[in-house]
Amino acid sequence: MMNRLKVLRAERNWSQADLAERLDVSRQSVNAIETGKYDPSLPLAFKIADVFGLTIEEIFVRGEEGA
Amino acid sequence: MAGRTANPARRRYNVRFVAAMTAYAAITFGAVWTLRQAPPEADVLRFALAVAPAIPLLGVIWAVGAYLVEETDEFRRATFAQALLWGLGATLAFTTVWGFLEELGGAPRFPLYLVFCVFAVAMGAAHLVIRWRYR
């Protein structure tokens, strides 16, 4: 699954650790999701969407590789 | 196996694991010493002493299960579960192959109490590899 996490983070000037803290997960989790190596569950995807104030579809896109 | 940012579930697991292994070392030493130096007459006492070292290892199995239940970080839970499956698979593979070698090929007897050790090493190695792959 492709995603726009890296771009969205950069827009807000957040590090992976900053985002991890907001999501209450480890930095490794954010990294694995961001690089497309790990697809989050629906509850975590909704949490990510909430943190950015966007919908899931605005962050995650169908596809194979990480964005 | 501890990450750099250990969360409460991971910390509890580490504490339980270290406590169990410390108990294992102490109990094994005590049980072996007693059985060699002053073995009790009653069968039931000897059996109790013989099985005592296994109890903390059962505690480790419980701690692994408890960690999977208590971990709130789904990614860490997933990598831990993957490592657990690799560890169990490797242990089954090793003991099955060795069992046939022993039974049909005349290989030396592999002590069953070391199966847990095989599992722990296999799972630990798998966890390192899996975390490295997701790095």
N, CA and C atoms of all chains as a GROMACS GRO file, in nm:
protein
  606
    1MET      N    1   0.085  -0.120   0.000
    1MET     CA    2   0.000   0.000   0.000
    1MET      C    3   0.088   0.125   0.000
    2MET      N    4   0.055   0.222  -0.089
    2MET     CA    5   0.132   0.346  -0.092
    2MET      C    6   0.071   0.445   0.009
    3ASN      N    7   0.153   0.536   0.055
    3ASN     CA    8   0.098   0.637   0.147
    3ASN      C    9   0.175   0.767   0.137
    4ARG      N   10   0.113   0.873   0.188
    4ARG     CA   11   0.172   1.007   0.180
    4ARG      C   12   0.226   1.053   0.316
    5LEU      N   13   0.254   0.957   0.403
    5LEU     CA   14   0.294   0.993   0.540
    5LEU      C   15   0.418   1.083   0.545
    6LYS      N   16   0.517   1.050   0.462
    6LYS     CA   17   0.643   1.126   0.467
    6LYS      C   18   0.619   1.272   0.431
    7VAL      N   19   0.539   1.294   0.324
    7VAL     CA   20   0.508   1.430   0.279
    7VAL      C   21   0.427   1.503   0.386
    8LEU      N   22   0.327   1.436   0.440
    8LEU     CA   23   0.242   1.499   0.541
    8LEU      C   24   0.322   1.535   0.666
    9ARG      N   25   0.414   1.449   0.701
    9ARG     CA   26   0.501   1.478   0.817
    9ARG      C   27   0.586   1.600   0.790
   10ALA      N   28   0.646   1.602   0.668
   10ALA     CA   29   0.735   1.713   0.631
   10ALA      C   30   0.660   1.845   0.634
   11GLU      N   31   0.534   1.843   0.586
   11GLU     CA   32   0.453   1.966   0.584
   11GLU      C   33   0.433   2.022   0.725
   12ARG      N   34   0.429   1.932   0.822
   12ARG     CA   35   0.406   1.975   0.960
   12ARG      C   36   0.536   1.983   1.040
   13ASN      N   37   0.647   1.948   0.970
   13ASN     CA   38   0.778   1.951   1.037
   13ASN      C   39   0.787   1.853   1.154
   14TRP      N   40   0.723   1.737   1.136
   14TRP     CA   41   0.727   1.636   1.241
   14TRP      C   42   0.832   1.531   1.205
   15SER      N   43   0.905   1.485   1.304
   15SER     CA   44   0.994   1.371   1.283
   15SER      C   45   0.910   1.244   1.296
   16GLN      N   46   0.970   1.128   1.261
   16GLN     CA   47   0.900   1.001   1.281
   16GLN      C   48   0.866   0.982   1.428
   17ALA      N   49   0.959   1.026   1.514
   17ALA     CA   50   0.937   1.012   1.660
   17ALA      C   51   0.818   1.099   1.705
   18ASP      N   52   0.807   1.221   1.647
   18ASP     CA   53   0.694   1.310   1.681
   18ASP      C   54   0.561   1.241   1.647
   19LEU      N   55   0.555   1.187   1.524
   19LEU     CA   56   0.432   1.121   1.481
   19LEU      C   57   0.403   0.998   1.568
   20ALA      N   58   0.510   0.924   1.598
   20ALA     CA   59   0.494   0.804   1.682
   20ALA      C   60   0.434   0.840   1.817
   21GLU      N   61   0.480   0.951   1.874
   21GLU     CA   62   0.430   0.993   2.004
   21GLU      C   63   0.281   1.029   1.995
   22ARG      N   64   0.243   1.099   1.888
   22ARG     CA   65   0.102   1.135   1.871
   22ARG      C   66   0.013   1.014   1.851
   23LEU      N   67   0.070   0.909   1.792
   23LEU     CA   68  -0.009   0.787   1.765
   23LEU      C   69   0.001   0.685   1.878
   24ASP      N   70   0.091   0.713   1.973
   24ASP     CA   71   0.116   0.621   2.083
   24ASP      C   72   0.166   0.485   2.032
   25VAL      N   73   0.257   0.491   1.935
   25VAL     CA   74   0.324   0.369   1.886
   25VAL      C   75   0.474   0.396   1.883
   26SER      N   76   0.553   0.293   1.851
   26SER     CA   77   0.698   0.309   1.845
   26SER      C   78   0.740   0.379   1.716
   27ARG      N   79   0.858   0.440   1.718
   27ARG     CA   80   0.909   0.505   1.596
   27ARG      C   81   0.928   0.401   1.486
   28GLN      N   82   0.968   0.279   1.526
   28GLN     CA   83   0.988   0.171   1.428
   28GLN      C   84   0.857   0.142   1.354
   29SER      N   85   0.745   0.153   1.426
   29SER     CA   86   0.614   0.130   1.363
   29SER      C   87   0.588   0.234   1.255
   30VAL      N   88   0.613   0.361   1.290
   30VAL     CA   89   0.591   0.469   1.194
   30VAL      C   90   0.678   0.447   1.072
   31ASN      N   91   0.804   0.411   1.095
   31ASN     CA   92   0.897   0.388   0.984
   31ASN      C   93   0.848   0.274   0.894
   32ALA      N   94   0.803   0.163   0.956
   32ALA     CA   95   0.758   0.047   0.878
   32ALA      C   96   0.633   0.080   0.797
   33ILE      N   97   0.544   0.161   0.854
   33ILE     CA   98   0.422   0.200   0.783
   33ILE      C   99   0.458   0.295   0.668
   34GLU      N  100   0.543   0.394   0.701
   34GLU     CA  101   0.581   0.497   0.604
   34GLU      C  102   0.650   0.437   0.482
   35THR      N  103   0.736   0.337   0.504
   35THR     CA  104   0.810   0.276   0.393
   35THR      C  105   0.727   0.169   0.321
   36GLY      N  106   0.603   0.151   0.365
   36GLY     CA  107   0.514   0.056   0.297
   36GLY      C  108   0.544  -0.089   0.330
   37LYS      N  109   0.630  -0.112   0.431
   37LYS     CA  110   0.664  -0.251   0.467
   37LYS      C  111   0.558  -0.312   0.556
   38TYR      N  112   0.481  -0.227   0.625
   38TYR     CA  113   0.378  -0.277   0.715
   38TYR      C  114   0.250  -0.198   0.693
   39ASP      N  115   0.141  -0.268   0.668
   39ASP     CA  116   0.011  -0.203   0.651
   39ASP      C  117  -0.060  -0.196   0.785
   40PRO      N  118  -0.096  -0.076   0.831
   40PRO     CA  119  -0.162  -0.065   0.962
   40PRO      C  120  -0.302  -0.126   0.960
   41SER      N  121  -0.350  -0.162   1.078
   41SER     CA  122  -0.488  -0.209   1.091
   41SER      C  123  -0.582  -0.091   1.065
   42LEU      N  124  -0.710  -0.119   1.046
   42LEU     CA  125  -0.807  -0.010   1.025
   42LEU      C  126  -0.810   0.087   1.144
   43PRO      N  127  -0.814   0.036   1.270
   43PRO     CA  128  -0.816   0.132   1.382
   43PRO      C  129  -0.695   0.225   1.381
   44LEU      N  130  -0.574   0.171   1.352
   44LEU     CA  131  -0.455   0.257   1.350
   44LEU      C  132  -0.460   0.352   1.230
   45ALA      N  133  -0.512   0.305   1.117
   45ALA     CA  134  -0.524   0.392   0.999
   45ALA      C  135  -0.617   0.509   1.030
   46PHE      N  136  -0.727   0.483   1.101
   46PHE     CA  137  -0.819   0.591   1.140
   46PHE      C  138  -0.750   0.688   1.235
   47LYS      N  139  -0.667   0.634   1.326
   47LYS     CA  140  -0.595   0.717   1.421
   47LYS      C  141  -0.497   0.810   1.346
   48ILE      N  142  -0.428   0.752   1.246
   48ILE     CA  143  -0.335   0.831   1.166
   48ILE      C  144  -0.412   0.942   1.093
   49ALA      N  145  -0.525   0.905   1.036
   49ALA     CA  146  -0.608   1.003   0.964
   49ALA      C  147  -0.651   1.116   1.059
   50ASP      N  148  -0.690   1.080   1.180
   50ASP     CA  149  -0.734   1.179   1.278
   50ASP      C  150  -0.621   1.275   1.314
   51VAL      N  151  -0.500   1.219   1.332
   51VAL     CA  152  -0.385   1.302   1.370
   51VAL      C  153  -0.358   1.408   1.263
   52PHE      N  154  -0.376   1.370   1.136
   52PHE     CA  155  -0.350   1.466   1.028
   52PHE      C  156  -0.475   1.545   0.989
   53GLY      N  157  -0.589   1.511   1.049
   53GLY     CA  158  -0.714   1.580   1.015
   53GLY      C  159  -0.758   1.552   0.872
   54LEU      N  160  -0.728   1.430   0.824
   54LEU     CA  161  -0.763   1.393   0.687
   54LEU      C  162  -0.843   1.263   0.690
   55THR      N  163  -0.888   1.218   0.572
   55THR     CA  164  -0.952   1.086   0.566
   55THR      C  165  -0.845   0.982   0.531
   56ILE      N  166  -0.877   0.855   0.557
   56ILE     CA  167  -0.781   0.748   0.527
   56ILE      C  168  -0.742   0.752   0.379
   57GLU      N  169  -0.843   0.775   0.292
   57GLU     CA  170  -0.816   0.774   0.148
   57GLU      C  171  -0.723   0.886   0.105
   58GLU      N  172  -0.717   0.992   0.185
   58GLU     CA  173  -0.627   1.102   0.150
   58GLU      C  174  -0.482   1.072   0.190
   59ILE      N  175  -0.462   0.966   0.267
   59ILE     CA  176  -0.328   0.930   0.315
   59ILE      C  177  -0.279   0.802   0.250
   60PHE      N  178  -0.368   0.702   0.247
   60PHE     CA  179  -0.329   0.572   0.191
   60PHE      C  180  -0.391   0.552   0.054
   61VAL      N  181  -0.309   0.501  -0.038
   61VAL     CA  182  -0.352   0.483  -0.176
   61VAL      C  183  -0.325   0.339  -0.216
   62ARG      N  184  -0.412   0.284  -0.302
   62ARG     CA  185  -0.388   0.148  -0.353
   62ARG      C  186  -0.255   0.143  -0.426
   63GLY      N  187  -0.183   0.033  -0.411
   63GLY     CA  188  -0.056   0.019  -0.482
   63GLY      C  189   0.039  -0.065  -0.402
   64GLU      N  190   0.153  -0.094  -0.466
   64GLU     CA  191   0.247  -0.189  -0.406
   64GLU      C  192   0.355  -0.120  -0.323
   65GLU      N  193   0.410  -0.011  -0.377
   65GLU     CA  194   0.528   0.046  -0.312
   65GLU      C  195   0.496   0.166  -0.225
   66GLY      N  196   0.586   0.194  -0.132
   66GLY     CA  197   0.574   0.313  -0.048
   66GLY      C  198   0.602   0.437  -0.131
   67ALA      N  199   0.536   0.548  -0.100
   67ALA     CA  200   0.553   0.671  -0.177
   67ALA      C  201   0.680   0.743  -0.132
   68MET      N  202   1.647  -0.839   2.278
   68MET     CA  203   1.528  -0.820   2.196
   68MET      C  204   1.461  -0.686   2.230
   69ALA      N  205   1.509  -0.617   2.328
   69ALA     CA  206   1.446  -0.492   2.368
   69ALA      C  207   1.472  -0.382   2.267
   70GLY      N  208   1.370  -0.305   2.236
   70GLY     CA  209   1.386  -0.192   2.146
   70GLY      C  210   1.445  -0.074   2.222
   71ARG      N  211   1.480   0.030   2.146
   71ARG     CA  212   1.540   0.146   2.213
   71ARG      C  213   1.436   0.222   2.294
   72THR      N  214   1.310   0.217   2.245
   72THR     CA  215   1.205   0.287   2.318
   72THR      C  216   1.110   0.182   2.376
   73ALA      N  217   1.150   0.124   2.489
   73ALA     CA  218   1.071   0.017   2.548
   73ALA      C  219   0.944   0.075   2.609
   74ASN      N  220   0.829   0.019   2.567
   74ASN     CA  221   0.700   0.062   2.623
   74ASN      C  222   0.669  -0.024   2.746
   75PRO      N  223   0.562   0.007   2.818
   75PRO     CA  224   0.533  -0.068   2.942
   75PRO      C  225   0.521  -0.219   2.921
   76ALA      N  226   0.455  -0.261   2.813
   76ALA     CA  227   0.439  -0.405   2.789
   76ALA      C  228   0.575  -0.472   2.770
   77ARG      N  229   0.662  -0.407   2.693
   77ARG     CA  230   0.795  -0.461   2.667
   77ARG      C  231   0.876  -0.465   2.796
   78ARG      N  232   0.864  -0.359   2.876
   78ARG     CA  233   0.938  -0.355   3.003
   78ARG      C  234   0.894  -0.468   3.095
   79ARG      N  235   0.761  -0.488   3.103
   79ARG     CA  236   0.709  -0.597   3.186
   79ARG      C  237   0.761  -0.731   3.137
   80TYR      N  238   0.761  -0.748   3.005
   80TYR     CA  239   0.810  -0.873   2.948
   80TYR      C  240   0.957  -0.894   2.986
   81ASN      N  241   1.039  -0.789   2.969
   81ASN     CA  242   1.181  -0.801   3.002
   81ASN      C  243   1.202  -0.837   3.149
   82VAL      N  244   1.127  -0.771   3.238
   82VAL     CA  245   1.139  -0.799   3.382
   82VAL      C  246   1.101  -0.944   3.411
   83ARG      N  247   0.987  -0.988   3.353
   83ARG     CA  248   0.940  -1.125   3.376
   83ARG      C  249   1.041  -1.226   3.323
   84PHE      N  250   1.097  -1.196   3.204
   84PHE     CA  251   1.192  -1.287   3.142
   84PHE      C  252   1.318  -1.301   3.228
   85VAL      N  253   1.373  -1.188   3.270
   85VAL     CA  254   1.495  -1.190   3.351
   85VAL      C  255   1.468  -1.258   3.486
   86ALA      N  256   1.351  -1.229   3.547
   86ALA     CA  257   1.316  -1.292   3.674
   86ALA      C  258   1.306  -1.444   3.659
   87ALA      N  259   1.240  -1.488   3.551
   87ALA     CA  260   1.224  -1.631   3.528
   87ALA      C  261   1.358  -1.699   3.505
   88MET      N  262   1.447  -1.634   3.427
   88MET     CA  263   1.575  -1.695   3.398
   88MET      C  264   1.664  -1.700   3.523
   89THR      N  265   1.652  -1.597   3.608
   89THR     CA  266   1.727  -1.596   3.733
   89THR      C  267   1.678  -1.710   3.823
   90ALA      N  268   1.545  -1.723   3.832
   90ALA     CA  269   1.486  -1.831   3.911
   90ALA      C  270   1.528  -1.966   3.855
   91TYR      N  271   1.531  -1.975   3.721
   91TYR     CA  272   1.569  -2.100   3.655
   91TYR      C  273   1.710  -2.141   3.696
   92ALA      N  274   1.804  -2.045   3.691
   92ALA     CA  275   1.943  -2.074   3.726
   92ALA      C  276   1.953  -2.119   3.872
   93ALA      N  277   1.887  -2.046   3.962
   93ALA     CA  278   1.894  -2.077   4.105
   93ALA      C  279   1.830  -2.212   4.135
   94ILE      N  280   1.710  -2.235   4.079
   94ILE     CA  281   1.637  -2.359   4.108
   94ILE      C  282   1.711  -2.480   4.050
   95THR      N  283   1.763  -2.464   3.927
   95THR     CA  284   1.835  -2.575   3.865
   95THR      C  285   1.957  -2.611   3.950
   96PHE      N  286   2.032  -2.508   3.991
   96PHE     CA  287   2.150  -2.532   4.075
   96PHE      C  288   2.111  -2.605   4.204
   97GLY      N  289   2.007  -2.554   4.270
   97GLY     CA  290   1.963  -2.613   4.397
   97GLY      C  291   1.913  -2.755   4.380
   98ALA      N  292   1.834  -2.779   4.273
   98ALA     CA  293   1.775  -2.911   4.252
   98ALA      C  294   1.883  -3.014   4.218
   99VAL      N  295   1.974  -2.975   4.126
   99VAL     CA  296   2.080  -3.068   4.086
   99VAL      C  297   2.170  -3.100   4.206
  100TRP      N  298   2.206  -2.997   4.283
  100TRP     CA  299   2.291  -3.016   4.400
  100TRP      C  300   2.225  -3.112   4.500
  101THR      N  301   2.097  -3.086   4.529
  101THR     CA  302   2.026  -3.170   4.627
  101THR      C  303   2.014  -3.314   4.578
  102LEU      N  304   1.978  -3.331   4.450
  102LEU     CA  305   1.959  -3.467   4.397
  102LEU      C  306   2.089  -3.545   4.394
  103ARG      N  307   2.202  -3.472   4.380
  103ARG     CA  308   2.331  -3.541   4.376
  103ARG      C  309   2.388  -3.565   4.516
  104GLN      N  310   2.376  -3.463   4.602
  104GLN     CA  311   2.440  -3.471   4.733
  104GLN      C  312   2.353  -3.538   4.839
  105ALA      N  313   2.225  -3.504   4.837
  105ALA     CA  314   2.138  -3.559   4.941
  105ALA      C  315   2.001  -3.592   4.883
  106PRO      N  316   1.996  -3.690   4.792
  106PRO     CA  317   1.866  -3.720   4.728
  106PRO      C  318   1.764  -3.770   4.829
  107PRO      N  319   1.643  -3.712   4.826
  107PRO     CA  320   1.539  -3.754   4.921
  107PRO      C  321   1.497  -3.899   4.894
  108GLU      N  322   1.453  -3.967   4.998
  108GLU     CA  323   1.410  -4.106   4.985
  108GLU      C  324   1.280  -4.119   4.906
  109ALA      N  325   1.186  -4.031   4.939
  109ALA     CA  326   1.052  -4.043   4.882
  109ALA      C  327   1.054  -4.007   4.733
  110ASP      N  328   0.990  -4.092   4.651
  110ASP     CA  329   0.980  -4.068   4.506
  110ASP      C  330   0.920  -3.932   4.476
  111VAL      N  331   0.814  -3.900   4.552
  111VAL     CA  332   0.740  -3.777   4.523
  111VAL      C  333   0.829  -3.653   4.541
  112LEU      N  334   0.919  -3.658   4.641
  112LEU     CA  335   1.010  -3.544   4.662
  112LEU      C  336   1.113  -3.536   4.550
  113ARG      N  337   1.163  -3.652   4.509
  113ARG     CA  338   1.260  -3.654   4.399
  113ARG      C  339   1.197  -3.601   4.270
  114PHE      N  340   1.074  -3.644   4.244
  114PHE     CA  341   1.004  -3.594   4.126
  114PHE      C  342   0.983  -3.443   4.134
  115ALA      N  343   0.946  -3.397   4.253
  115ALA     CA  344   0.922  -3.253   4.272
  115ALA      C  345   1.050  -3.175   4.244
  116LEU      N  346   1.162  -3.223   4.295
  116LEU     CA  347   1.290  -3.156   4.271
  116LEU      C  348   1.328  -3.162   4.123
  117ALA      N  349   1.301  -3.277   4.060
  117ALA     CA  350   1.339  -3.294   3.920
  117ALA      C  351   1.260  -3.202   3.829
  118VAL      N  352   1.134  -3.175   3.864
  118VAL     CA  353   1.048  -3.095   3.776
  118VAL      C  354   1.060  -2.944   3.807
  119ALA      N  355   1.119  -2.914   3.924
  119ALA     CA  356   1.125  -2.773   3.967
  119ALA      C  357   1.189  -2.679   3.864
  120PRO      N  358   1.302  -2.717   3.797
  120PRO     CA  359   1.362  -2.624   3.701
  120PRO      C  360   1.270  -2.590   3.583
  121ALA      N  361   1.175  -2.679   3.554
  121ALA     CA  362   1.086  -2.654   3.440
  121ALA      C  363   0.986  -2.542   3.468
  122ILE      N  364   0.956  -2.522   3.598
  122ILE     CA  365   0.850  -2.426   3.631
  122ILE      C  366   0.880  -2.283   3.583
  123PRO      N  367   1.002  -2.229   3.609
  123PRO     CA  368   1.030  -2.095   3.556
  123PRO      C  369   1.026  -2.089   3.403
  124LEU      N  370   1.060  -2.200   3.336
  124LEU     CA  371   1.055  -2.201   3.190
  124LEU      C  372   0.910  -2.196   3.141
  125LEU      N  373   0.820  -2.261   3.217
  125LEU     CA  374   0.676  -2.248   3.185
  125LEU      C  375   0.635  -2.102   3.205
  126GLY      N  376   0.698  -2.038   3.304
  126GLY     CA  377   0.674  -1.896   3.328
  126GLY      C  378   0.714  -1.810   3.208
  127VAL      N  379   0.823  -1.848   3.142
  127VAL     CA  380   0.866  -1.774   3.022
  127VAL      C  381   0.762  -1.789   2.911
  128ILE      N  382   0.710  -1.912   2.895
  128ILE     CA  383   0.606  -1.934   2.794
  128ILE      C  384   0.484  -1.846   2.824
  129TRP      N  385   0.449  -1.839   2.953
  129TRP     CA  386   0.337  -1.752   2.992
  129TRP      C  387   0.370  -1.604   2.960
  130ALA      N  388   0.495  -1.563   2.991
  130ALA     CA  389   0.533  -1.423   2.968
  130ALA      C  390   0.525  -1.387   2.820
  131VAL      N  391   0.559  -1.482   2.732
  131VAL     CA  392   0.550  -1.458   2.587
  131VAL      C  393   0.403  -1.434   2.549
  132GLY      N  394   0.315  -1.519   2.601
  132GLY     CA  395   0.172  -1.503   2.573
  132GLY      C  396   0.118  -1.373   2.630
  133ALA      N  397   0.159  -1.342   2.754
  133ALA     CA  398   0.111  -1.219   2.819
  133ALA      C  399   0.157  -1.096   2.741
  134TYR      N  400   0.280  -1.100   2.689
  134TYR     CA  401   0.330  -0.986   2.612
  134TYR      C  402   0.242  -0.963   2.488
  135LEU      N  403   0.206  -1.073   2.420
  135LEU     CA  404   0.124  -1.059   2.300
  135LEU      C  405  -0.012  -0.998   2.334
  136VAL      N  406  -0.062  -1.028   2.454
  136VAL     CA  407  -0.192  -0.973   2.495
  136VAL      C  408  -0.177  -0.826   2.537
  137GLU      N  409  -0.066  -0.795   2.607
  137GLU     CA  410  -0.051  -0.661   2.666
  137GLU      C  411   0.007  -0.557   2.571
  138GLU      N  412   0.080  -0.600   2.469
  138GLU     CA  413   0.143  -0.505   2.377
  138GLU      C  414   0.036  -0.426   2.301
  139THR      N  415   0.043  -0.292   2.309
  139THR     CA  416  -0.057  -0.210   2.242
  139THR      C  417  -0.010  -0.164   2.104
  140ASP      N  418   0.120  -0.177   2.079
  140ASP     CA  419   0.177  -0.137   1.950
  140ASP      C  420   0.162  -0.255   1.853
  141GLU      N  421   0.068  -0.243   1.758
  141GLU     CA  422   0.035  -0.358   1.673
  141GLU      C  423   0.153  -0.405   1.587
  142PHE      N  424   0.239  -0.312   1.546
  142PHE     CA  425   0.353  -0.350   1.464
  142PHE      C  426   0.450  -0.437   1.544
  143ARG      N  427   0.474  -0.395   1.669
  143ARG     CA  428   0.563  -0.475   1.755
  143ARG      C  429   0.503  -0.611   1.786
  144ARG      N  430   0.370  -0.611   1.806
  144ARG     CA  431   0.302  -0.737   1.831
  144ARG      C  432   0.319  -0.829   1.709
  145ALA      N  433   0.307  -0.771   1.590
  145ALA     CA  434   0.317  -0.851   1.467
  145ALA      C  435   0.458  -0.908   1.451
  146THR      N  436   0.560  -0.826   1.474
  146THR     CA  437   0.697  -0.877   1.456
  146THR      C  438   0.730  -0.982   1.562
  147PHE      N  439   0.678  -0.961   1.684
  147PHE     CA  440   0.701  -1.059   1.791
  147PHE      C  441   0.632  -1.191   1.756
  148ALA      N  442   0.509  -1.182   1.706
  148ALA     CA  443   0.435  -1.303   1.669
  148ALA      C  444   0.505  -1.376   1.554
  149GLN      N  445   0.558  -1.300   1.458
  149GLN     CA  446   0.632  -1.362   1.348
  149GLN      C  447   0.753  -1.436   1.401
  150ALA      N  448   0.826  -1.372   1.494
  150ALA     CA  449   0.945  -1.435   1.552
  150ALA      C  450   0.906  -1.561   1.628
  151LEU      N  451   0.793  -1.554   1.700
  151LEU     CA  452   0.744  -1.670   1.775
  151LEU      C  453   0.716  -1.787   1.680
  152LEU      N  454   0.649  -1.758   1.567
  152LEU     CA  455   0.617  -1.864   1.471
  152LEU      C  456   0.744  -1.922   1.409
  153TRP      N  457   0.840  -1.836   1.375
  153TRP     CA  458   0.967  -1.886   1.320
  153TRP      C  459   1.038  -1.973   1.424
  154GLY      N  460   1.037  -1.928   1.549
  154GLY     CA  461   1.101  -2.004   1.657
  154GLY      C  462   1.037  -2.141   1.674
  155LEU      N  463   0.903  -2.143   1.676
  155LEU     CA  464   0.832  -2.270   1.693
  155LEU      C  465   0.855  -2.362   1.572
  156GLY      N  466   0.853  -2.301   1.453
  156GLY     CA  467   0.875  -2.379   1.330
  156GLY      C  468   1.014  -2.440   1.328
  157ALA      N  469   1.114  -2.358   1.363
  157ALA     CA  470   1.252  -2.407   1.362
  157ALA      C  471   1.269  -2.518   1.466
  158THR      N  472   1.205  -2.502   1.581
  158THR     CA  473   1.216  -2.603   1.687
  158THR      C  474   1.153  -2.735   1.643
  159LEU      N  475   1.034  -2.725   1.582
  159LEU     CA  476   0.967  -2.845   1.530
  159LEU      C  477   1.052  -2.913   1.424
  160ALA      N  478   1.110  -2.831   1.334
  160ALA     CA  479   1.191  -2.886   1.225
  160ALA      C  480   1.313  -2.958   1.283
  161PHE      N  481   1.382  -2.890   1.375
  161PHE     CA  482   1.504  -2.948   1.433
  161PHE      C  483   1.474  -3.078   1.508
  162THR      N  484   1.371  -3.075   1.595
  162THR     CA  485   1.344  -3.193   1.677
  162THR      C  486   1.291  -3.310   1.593
  163THR      N  487   1.214  -3.277   1.488
  163THR     CA  488   1.162  -3.384   1.401
  163THR      C  489   1.278  -3.452   1.327
  164VAL      N  490   1.366  -3.369   1.265
  164VAL     CA  491   1.479  -3.425   1.190
  164VAL      C  492   1.570  -3.504   1.284
  165TRP      N  493   1.599  -3.443   1.400
  165TRP     CA  494   1.688  -3.511   1.494
  165TRP      C  495   1.626  -3.640   1.546
  166GLY      N  496   1.495  -3.639   1.566
  166GLY     CA  497   1.424  -3.757   1.615
  166GLY      C  498   1.441  -3.876   1.521
  167PHE      N  499   1.428  -3.849   1.391
  167PHE     CA  500   1.446  -3.959   1.294
  167PHE      C  501   1.592  -4.003   1.288
  168LEU      N  502   1.683  -3.905   1.295
  168LEU     CA  503   1.826  -3.940   1.296
  168LEU      C  504   1.858  -4.030   1.414
  169GLU      N  505   1.797  -3.997   1.528
  169GLU     CA  506   1.820  -4.071   1.651
  169GLU      C  507   1.762  -4.213   1.640
  170GLU      N  508   1.638  -4.217   1.591
  170GLU     CA  509   1.564  -4.343   1.587
  170GLU      C  510   1.620  -4.439   1.481
  171LEU      N  511   1.652  -4.383   1.364
  171LEU     CA  512   1.690  -4.469   1.251
  171LEU      C  513   1.837  -4.460   1.216
  172GLY      N  514   1.901  -4.349   1.253
  172GLY     CA  515   2.039  -4.329   1.208
  172GLY      C  516   2.144  -4.346   1.315
  173GLY      N  517   2.100  -4.374   1.437
  173GLY     CA  518   2.197  -4.395   1.544
  173GLY      C  519   2.263  -4.269   1.596
  174ALA      N  520   2.199  -4.153   1.571
  174ALA     CA  521   2.254  -4.027   1.623
  174ALA      C  522   2.244  -4.026   1.775
  175PRO      N  523   2.333  -3.950   1.843
  175PRO     CA  524   2.325  -3.945   1.990
  175PRO      C  525   2.192  -3.888   2.038
  176ARG      N  526   2.150  -3.929   2.157
  176ARG     CA  527   2.022  -3.884   2.212
  176ARG      C  528   2.026  -3.735   2.242
  177PHE      N  529   1.925  -3.662   2.197
  177PHE     CA  530   1.917  -3.519   2.227
  177PHE      C  531   1.828  -3.502   2.350
  178PRO      N  532   1.882  -3.444   2.461
  178PRO     CA  533   1.801  -3.433   2.583
  178PRO      C  534   1.680  -3.342   2.562
  179LEU      N  535   1.563  -3.388   2.600
  179LEU     CA  536   1.439  -3.313   2.574
  179LEU      C  537   1.436  -3.178   2.644
  180TYR      N  538   1.504  -3.169   2.762
  180TYR     CA  539   1.496  -3.040   2.832
  180TYR      C  540   1.566  -2.929   2.756
  181LEU      N  541   1.652  -2.966   2.657
  181LEU     CA  542   1.719  -2.862   2.578
  181LEU      C  543   1.632  -2.809   2.464
  182VAL      N  544   1.515  -2.871   2.442
  182VAL     CA  545   1.426  -2.824   2.335
  182VAL      C  546   1.389  -2.678   2.357
  183PHE      N  547   1.368  -2.644   2.484
  183PHE     CA  548   1.330  -2.504   2.514
  183PHE      C  549   1.442  -2.409   2.475
  184CYS      N  550   1.564  -2.452   2.498
  184CYS     CA  551   1.681  -2.371   2.464
  184CYS      C  552   1.688  -2.349   2.311
  185VAL      N  553   1.662  -2.457   2.236
  185VAL     CA  554   1.660  -2.448   2.089
  185VAL      C  555   1.557  -2.344   2.046
  186PHE      N  556   1.438  -2.352   2.109
  186PHE     CA  557   1.330  -2.258   2.077
  186PHE      C  558   1.371  -2.114   2.109
  187ALA      N  559   1.431  -2.093   2.227
  187ALA     CA  560   1.467  -1.957   2.269
  187ALA      C  561   1.570  -1.896   2.174
  188VAL      N  562   1.671  -1.975   2.137
  188VAL     CA  563   1.775  -1.925   2.045
  188VAL      C  564   1.713  -1.897   1.908
  189ALA      N  565   1.630  -1.990   1.859
  189ALA     CA  566   1.568  -1.973   1.727
  189ALA      C  567   1.478  -1.850   1.724
  190MET      N  568   1.397  -1.832   1.829
  190MET     CA  569   1.307  -1.717   1.831
  190MET      C  570   1.385  -1.587   1.844
  191GLY      N  571   1.489  -1.586   1.928
  191GLY     CA  572   1.571  -1.466   1.944
  191GLY      C  573   1.636  -1.426   1.813
  192ALA      N  574   1.692  -1.524   1.742
  192ALA     CA  575   1.757  -1.497   1.614
  192ALA      C  576   1.654  -1.446   1.513
  193ALA      N  577   1.537  -1.510   1.510
  193ALA     CA  578   1.431  -1.470   1.417
  193ALA      C  579   1.387  -1.326   1.445
  194HIS      N  580   1.376  -1.290   1.573
  194HIS     CA  581   1.332  -1.156   1.610
  194HIS      C  582   1.432  -1.051   1.560
  195LEU      N  583   1.561  -1.082   1.576
  195LEU     CA  584   1.664  -0.989   1.528
  195LEU      C  585   1.653  -0.969   1.377
  196VAL      N  586   1.639  -1.082   1.303
  196VAL     CA  587   1.633  -1.074   1.157
  196VAL      C  588   1.508  -0.997   1.113
  197ILE      N  589   1.393  -1.026   1.176
  197ILE     CA  590   1.268  -0.962   1.138
  197ILE      C  591   1.274  -0.811   1.165
  198ARG      N  592   1.327  -0.773   1.279
  198ARG     CA  593   1.336  -0.630   1.312
  198ARG      C  594   1.434  -0.560   1.218
  199TRP      N  595   1.538  -0.632   1.176
  199TRP     CA  596   1.635  -0.575   1.083
  199TRP      C  597   1.570  -0.554   0.947
  200ARG      N  598   1.484  -0.649   0.906
  200ARG     CA  599   1.418  -0.637   0.775
  200ARG      C  600   1.320  -0.519   0.771
  201TYR      N  601   1.259  -0.487   0.883
  201TYR     CA  602   1.160  -0.378   0.887
  201TYR      C  603   1.224  -0.243   0.919
  202ARG      N  604   1.353  -0.244   0.939
  202ARG     CA  605   1.427  -0.128   0.988
  202ARG      C  606   1.403  -0.008   0.895
   0.00000   0.00000   0.00000
